Amino acid sequence: MWCQSERVSGASIGSDMLLLDVESGRYIQLNESAAFIWKRIEVPCEASDLVADFAEQFTLSDHE
């Protein structure tokens, strides 16, 4: 199962996202595709579901 870490807090910035690891104080900026994954794993899910949702969101086919 994939899920968000409780020690990381996030905020949307347009189509990107900024994460803060509250334990280390480190910031990470996510691009649009990484932000999609972070938001998707707010609800725990299997990797296969995450991949399928990502492919649908970004219109990837089996041949790309």
DSSP file (Angstrom, degrees, kcal/mol; ACC not computed):
  #  RESIDUE AA STRUCTURE BP1 BP2  ACC     N-H-->O    O-->H-N    N-H-->O    O-->H-N    TCO  KAPPA ALPHA  PHI   PSI    X-CA   Y-CA   Z-CA
    1    1 A M              0   0    0      0, 0.0     2,-0.4     0, 0.0    45,-0.2   0.000 360.0 360.0 360.0 140.3    0.0    0.0    0.0
    2    2 A W  B     +A   45   0A   0     43,-3.3    43,-2.0    41,-0.1     2,-0.3  -0.908 360.0 152.2-108.2 136.8    1.1    3.5   -0.8
    3    3 A C        -     0   0    0     -2,-0.4    39,-0.2    41,-0.2     2,-0.1  -0.981  46.2 -85.3-156.4 163.1    0.1    6.4    1.4
    4    4 A Q        -     0   0    0     37,-1.5     2,-0.3    -2,-0.3    34,-0.0  -0.408  45.9-112.3 -70.6 148.1    1.3    9.9    2.5
    5    5 A S    >   -     0   0    0      1,-0.1     3,-1.3    -2,-0.1    -1,-0.1  -0.618  13.7-137.9 -78.9 139.7    3.7   10.1    5.4
    6    6 A E  T 3  S+     0   0    0     -2,-0.3    -1,-0.1     1,-0.2    -2,-0.0   0.697 102.2  61.9 -69.8 -18.6    2.3   11.7    8.5
    7    7 A R  T 3  S+     0   0    0     14,-0.1    15,-2.6    15,-0.0    16,-0.5   0.423  93.0  78.0 -88.9   2.7    5.6   13.6    9.0
    8    8 A V  E <   -B   21   0B   0     -3,-1.3     2,-0.4    13,-0.2    13,-0.2  -0.945  59.6-167.8-117.4 132.3    5.1   15.5    5.7
    9    9 A S  E     -B   20   0B   0     11,-2.6    11,-3.0    -2,-0.4     2,-0.3  -0.907  11.1-160.6-115.1 144.4    2.8   18.4    5.1
   10   10 A G  E     -B   19   0B   0     -2,-0.4     2,-0.3     9,-0.2     9,-0.2  -0.913  13.9-171.0-130.7 155.0    1.9   19.8    1.7
   11   11 A A  E     -B   18   0B   0      7,-2.1     7,-2.9    -2,-0.3     2,-0.2  -0.994  26.5-121.6-141.5 136.1    0.5   22.9    0.0
   12   12 A S  E     -B   17   0B   0     -2,-0.3     2,-0.3     5,-0.2     5,-0.3  -0.534  20.8-174.5 -77.1 140.7   -0.5   23.4   -3.6
   13   13 A I  E >   -B   16   0B   0      3,-2.4     3,-2.0    -2,-0.2     2,-0.3  -0.820  65.7 -61.0-133.2  91.7    1.1   26.1   -5.6
   14   14 A G  T 3  S-     0   0    0     -2,-0.3    -1,-0.1     1,-0.3     0, 0.0  -0.534 117.0 -21.9  64.7-128.1   -0.7   26.2   -8.9
   15   15 A S  T 3  S+     0   0    0     -2,-0.3    -1,-0.3    -3,-0.1    20,-0.2   0.507 132.7  74.2 -90.0  -4.6   -0.3   22.8  -10.5
   16   16 A D  E <  S-B   13   0B   0     -3,-2.0    -3,-2.4    19,-0.1     2,-0.3  -0.364  70.4-143.9 -96.0-179.6    2.8   22.1   -8.4
   17   17 A M  E     -BC  12  30B   0     13,-1.9    13,-3.7    -5,-0.3     2,-0.5  -0.996   3.6-145.8-147.6 146.1    3.1   21.3   -4.7
   18   18 A L  E     -BC  11  29B   0     -7,-2.9    -7,-2.1    -2,-0.3     2,-0.3  -0.965  18.0-163.7-114.3 126.5    5.5   22.1   -1.9
   19   19 A L  E     -BC  10  28B   0      9,-3.3     9,-2.3    -2,-0.5     2,-0.5  -0.844   4.7-158.8-109.5 147.1    6.1   19.5    0.8
   20   20 A L  E     -BC   9  27B   0    -11,-3.0   -11,-2.6    -2,-0.3     2,-0.9  -0.989  11.7-147.8-125.0 121.3    7.7   20.1    4.2
   21   21 A D  E  >> -BC   8  26B   0      5,-2.8     4,-2.8    -2,-0.5     5,-0.5  -0.800  15.2-160.1 -82.9 106.9    9.2   17.2    6.1
   22   22 A V  T  45S+     0   0    0    -15,-2.6    -1,-0.2    -2,-0.9   -14,-0.1   0.725  84.4  53.0 -68.4 -21.6    8.4   18.5    9.6
   23   23 A E  T  45S+     0   0    0    -16,-0.5    -1,-0.2     1,-0.1   -15,-0.1   0.899 122.5  25.8 -78.4 -41.5   11.0   16.3   11.3
   24   24 A S  T  45S-     0   0    0     -3,-0.2    -2,-0.2     2,-0.1    -1,-0.1   0.669  96.6-129.6 -96.2 -18.0   14.0   17.4    9.1
   25   25 A G  T  <5 +     0   0    0     -4,-2.8     2,-0.3     1,-0.3    -3,-0.2   0.573  58.1 144.8  78.9   8.9   12.7   20.9    8.1
   26   26 A R  E   < -C   21   0B   0     -5,-0.5    -5,-2.8    -6,-0.0     2,-0.3  -0.616  38.8-147.4 -86.2 139.9   13.5   20.1    4.5
   27   27 A Y  E     -C   20   0B   0     -2,-0.3     2,-0.4    -7,-0.2    -7,-0.2  -0.800  10.4-168.5-102.1 147.1   11.3   21.4    1.7
   28   28 A I  E     -C   19   0B   0     -9,-2.3    -9,-3.3    -2,-0.3     2,-0.5  -0.995  11.2-148.1-135.2 128.0   10.6   19.5   -1.6
   29   29 A Q  E     -C   18   0B   0     -2,-0.4     2,-0.4   -11,-0.2   -11,-0.2  -0.859  15.3-157.0 -97.3 128.0    8.9   21.1   -4.6
   30   30 A L  E     -C   17   0B   0    -13,-3.7   -13,-1.9    -2,-0.5     2,-0.0  -0.836   8.6-135.3-103.9 139.4    6.9   18.6   -6.7
   31   31 A N     >  -     0   0    0     -2,-0.4     4,-2.8   -15,-0.2     5,-0.2  -0.185  43.5 -82.7 -77.9-177.3    6.0   19.2  -10.4
   32   32 A E  H  > S+     0   0    0      1,-0.2     4,-1.9     2,-0.2     5,-0.1   0.892 128.7  45.2 -58.4 -45.0    2.5   18.5  -11.7
   33   33 A S  H  > S+     0   0    0      2,-0.2     4,-1.7     1,-0.2    -1,-0.2   0.902 115.4  46.4 -70.1 -39.7    2.9   14.8  -12.1
   34   34 A A  H  > S+     0   0    0      2,-0.2     4,-2.4     1,-0.2    -2,-0.2   0.876 110.8  53.8 -67.8 -36.5    4.5   14.3   -8.7
   35   35 A A  H  X S+     0   0    0     -4,-2.8     4,-2.6     2,-0.2     5,-0.2   0.882 105.0  54.9 -63.8 -37.9    1.9   16.5   -7.1
   36   36 A F  H  X S+     0   0    0     -4,-1.9     4,-2.6    -5,-0.2    -1,-0.2   0.939 109.2  47.2 -59.0 -46.2   -0.8   14.2   -8.7
   37   37 A I  H  X S+     0   0    0     -4,-1.7     4,-2.1     2,-0.2    -2,-0.2   0.931 111.5  50.6 -61.7 -46.3    0.8   11.2   -7.1
   38   38 A W  H  < S+     0   0    0     -4,-2.4    -1,-0.2     1,-0.2    -2,-0.2   0.926 113.8  44.4 -59.3 -45.4    1.1   12.9   -3.7
   39   39 A K  H >< S+     0   0    0     -4,-2.6     3,-1.4     1,-0.2     4,-0.3   0.890 111.2  54.9 -65.9 -38.3   -2.6   13.9   -3.8
   40   40 A R  H >< S+     0   0    0     -4,-2.6     3,-1.0     1,-0.3    -1,-0.2   0.859 103.3  54.8 -64.7 -36.1   -3.7   10.5   -5.0
   41   41 A I  T 3< S+     0   0    0     -4,-2.1   -37,-1.5     1,-0.2    -1,-0.3   0.320  75.5  97.3 -86.5  12.3   -2.0    8.7   -2.1
   42   42 A E  T <  S+     0   0    0     -3,-1.4    -1,-0.2   -39,-0.2    -2,-0.1   0.877  90.8  46.6 -59.6 -35.5   -3.9   10.8    0.4
   43   43 A V  S <  S-     0   0    0     -3,-1.0    -1,-0.2    -4,-0.3   -41,-0.1  -0.949 112.0-109.8-102.8 120.1   -6.1    7.7    0.5
   44   44 A P        +     0   0    0      0, 0.0     2,-0.3     0, 0.0   -41,-0.2  -0.164  49.7 169.5 -52.5 140.2   -3.9    4.6    0.7
   45   45 A C  B     -A    2   0A   0    -43,-2.0   -43,-3.3    -4,-0.1     2,-0.1  -0.968  36.7 -96.7-149.7 162.2   -3.9    2.6   -2.5
   46   46 A E     >  -     0   0    0     -2,-0.3     4,-2.0   -45,-0.2     3,-0.4  -0.480  37.5-116.0 -76.6 152.5   -2.2   -0.3   -4.2
   47   47 A A  H  > S+     0   0    0      1,-0.2     4,-2.7     2,-0.2     5,-0.2   0.874 115.2  57.0 -57.9 -39.4    0.6    0.5   -6.7
   48   48 A S  H  > S+     0   0    0      1,-0.2     4,-2.1     2,-0.2    -1,-0.2   0.877 107.6  47.5 -62.8 -37.3   -1.4   -0.9   -9.6
   49   49 A D  H  > S+     0   0    0     -3,-0.4     4,-2.5     2,-0.2    -1,-0.2   0.894 111.5  51.1 -68.7 -39.9   -4.2    1.5   -8.9
   50   50 A L  H  X S+     0   0    0     -4,-2.0     4,-2.4     2,-0.2    -2,-0.2   0.919 111.1  47.7 -62.4 -44.7   -1.8    4.4   -8.6
   51   51 A V  H  X S+     0   0    0     -4,-2.7     4,-2.7     2,-0.2    -2,-0.2   0.917 112.5  49.1 -63.4 -44.1   -0.2    3.5  -12.0
   52   52 A A  H  X S+     0   0    0     -4,-2.1     4,-2.1    -5,-0.2    -2,-0.2   0.917 112.9  46.7 -62.9 -43.8   -3.6    3.1  -13.6
   53   53 A D  H  X S+     0   0    0     -4,-2.5     4,-2.6     2,-0.2    -1,-0.2   0.891 112.8  50.1 -65.8 -39.3   -4.9    6.5  -12.3
   54   54 A F  H  X S+     0   0    0     -4,-2.4     4,-2.5     2,-0.2    -2,-0.2   0.930 110.5  49.3 -63.7 -46.2   -1.6    8.2  -13.3
   55   55 A A  H  <>S+     0   0    0     -4,-2.7     5,-2.7     1,-0.2    -2,-0.2   0.886 113.7  46.7 -61.8 -39.5   -1.8    6.8  -16.8
   56   56 A E  H ><5S+     0   0    0     -4,-2.1     3,-0.9     3,-0.2    -2,-0.2   0.922 112.6  49.2 -68.2 -43.9   -5.4    7.9  -17.2
   57   57 A Q  H 3<5S+     0   0    0     -4,-2.6    -2,-0.2     1,-0.2    -1,-0.2   0.890 121.3  34.3 -62.4 -41.1   -4.7   11.4  -15.8
   58   58 A F  T 3<5S-     0   0    0     -4,-2.5    -1,-0.2    -5,-0.2    -2,-0.2   0.152 110.1-119.8-105.4  18.7   -1.7   12.0  -18.1
   59   59 A T  T < 5 +     0   0    0     -3,-0.9     2,-0.4     1,-0.2    -3,-0.2   0.862  50.8 166.0  45.5  54.2   -3.2   10.0  -21.0
   60   60 A L      < -     0   0    0     -5,-2.7     2,-0.2    -6,-0.1    -1,-0.2  -0.767  19.8-155.7 -93.9 141.8   -0.5    7.4  -21.3
   61   61 A S    >   -     0   0    0     -2,-0.4     3,-1.4     1,-0.0    -5,-0.0  -0.631  34.1-101.0-108.2 173.4   -1.1    4.3  -23.3
   62   62 A D  T 3  S+     0   0    0      1,-0.2    -1,-0.0    -2,-0.2    -2,-0.0   0.691 120.7  56.2 -65.2 -17.6    0.5    0.9  -23.1
   63   63 A H  T 3         0   0    0      1,-0.2    -1,-0.2     0, 0.0    -3,-0.0   0.441 360.0 360.0 -97.5  -0.4    2.8    1.8  -26.0
   64   64 A E    <         0   0    0     -3,-1.4    -1,-0.2     0, 0.0    -2,-0.1   0.438 360.0 360.0 -93.1 360.0    4.3    5.0  -24.6
